[in-house]
């Protein structure tokens, strides 16, 4: 089992920044990627950014150049630095961890942290 706890969300003006944190605990040795997803009211959950154990990152086109995903392995923590925030970035942001293999795998989710971008 894997437990994820997010923090760092809040209210910010357009153009502002937030750094979201996700700390993982539990049986982490099989986790091969972590990431951030978000869900706005009335919309499906969508990928924001992922980072694999190799360090390879992937970003949604909508956030590319503005958001940066990183990790601190010693702290079992993944971060999402969000810059140049726009109102359309408003959503609940969820931390994700996965242990997918050729045979399948699991996804684990945090409780979410609210990001609101408004003037």
Secondary structure, DSSP 8 states (H G I E B T S, - for coil): -EEEEEE--EEE-TT--EEEEEEEEES-TT--EEEEEEE-TTS--EEEEEEETT--EEE-TTTTTTEEEEEEGGGTEEEEEE-S--GGG-EEEEEEEE--BTTB--EEE---EEEEE--
